[in-house]
Structure formats: structure tokens, C-alpha cells
Amino acid sequence: MYSVRLASLSPRLQAVPVLWLKHEGEHLERGEPLYIVDSQKGAIEVRSEVEGTIERLLVPEGAEANAGQEIALIRLA
């Protein structure tokens, strides 16, 4: 199981809203967009580092999460 952690976009950024582009049970290719975070410079799309199936989203859509926080689990292909 692969643990997805919220990308650290800035050392001063504490929490950002998460918008999921994929849902639990969906297959995901490496490099495919996984979620969007909102920053002071606008929305930033974050891509998956692995291929697999989204097992569980740990942070609800629209919720805030801290940089480095575990936000999803992916079952590796």
C-alpha cells in the first residue's frame, strides 16, 4: 500500500483545501492528475507518483490538510 502525502508547496503553507480528481476504486496511472490544492498563487494540480488503484481517500474533498499529512492510500499495481 502506498501512502499519498499532501505536497509541500511552500515552507509557510500550513493548510490547503483538497479537490480530488479521482475517487476510491479508480485506477490511476503514474503521472496522472490526482488532486488539486489551493495556494496563494492559485490552484495547483498534483500528479500521482505511482500506478495503482485508489484504496481510500483519507481527507474529504474540500477539507483542509497540512503539508506532509497522509491524505490517501493507493494499492500498487
C-alpha positions as CSV (number, residue, x, y, z in Angstrom):
1,M,0.0,0.0,0.0
2,Y,1.4,3.4,-1.0
3,S,0.7,6.4,1.3
4,V,0.0,9.7,-0.5
5,R,1.1,12.7,1.4
6,L,0.0,16.3,0.7
7,A,2.7,18.0,-1.3
8,S,4.7,20.7,0.4
9,L,4.2,23.7,-1.8
10,S,5.8,26.4,0.4
11,P,7.5,26.4,3.8
12,R,4.9,28.9,5.1
13,L,1.9,27.0,3.8
14,Q,0.1,25.3,6.7
15,A,-3.2,24.0,5.2
16,V,-4.9,24.0,1.8
17,P,-8.3,22.7,0.5
18,V,-8.1,19.5,-1.4
19,L,-10.1,18.8,-4.5
20,W,-9.9,15.1,-5.6
21,L,-9.7,14.4,-9.4
22,K,-10.0,10.6,-8.8
23,H,-12.3,8.6,-6.5
24,E,-11.9,5.4,-4.4
25,G,-11.8,2.3,-6.5
26,E,-10.5,4.1,-9.6
27,H,-7.3,3.0,-11.4
28,L,-4.5,5.6,-11.6
29,E,-1.5,5.8,-13.9
30,R,1.8,7.2,-12.8
31,G,1.9,10.9,-13.7
32,E,-1.9,11.2,-13.9
33,P,-3.5,14.2,-12.1
34,L,-4.7,13.0,-8.6
35,Y,-5.7,16.2,-6.7
36,I,-5.7,20.0,-6.7
37,V,-4.6,22.2,-3.8
38,D,-5.4,25.9,-3.5
39,S,-2.5,28.2,-2.8
40,Q,-1.9,31.9,-2.7
41,K,-0.7,31.7,-6.3
42,G,-3.8,29.8,-7.5
43,A,-4.8,26.1,-7.9
44,I,-2.0,23.6,-8.3
45,E,-2.6,20.2,-9.8
46,V,-0.6,17.3,-8.2
47,R,0.1,14.2,-10.1
48,S,0.4,10.6,-8.9
49,E,3.9,9.2,-8.3
50,V,2.7,5.6,-8.6
51,E,0.4,3.4,-10.6
52,G,-2.4,1.6,-8.8
53,T,-6.0,1.7,-7.5
54,I,-7.2,4.3,-5.0
55,E,-8.0,2.3,-1.9
56,R,-9.0,5.1,0.4
57,L,-9.2,8.9,0.4
58,L,-8.4,9.9,4.0
59,V,-9.2,13.7,3.6
60,P,-12.7,14.6,2.4
61,E,-13.0,16.8,-0.7
62,G,-12.9,20.5,0.3
63,A,-11.3,19.7,3.7
64,E,-8.0,21.3,4.7
65,A,-4.9,19.3,5.2
66,N,-1.4,20.1,6.4
67,A,1.7,19.7,4.1
68,G,3.1,16.2,4.6
69,Q,-0.2,14.8,6.0
70,E,-1.3,11.4,4.8
71,I,-4.3,12.1,2.5
72,A,-4.8,8.8,0.5
73,L,-3.9,5.2,0.2
74,I,-3.1,3.6,-3.2
75,R,-2.9,-0.2,-3.8
76,L,0.0,-0.6,-6.1
77,A,-0.4,-2.3,-9.5
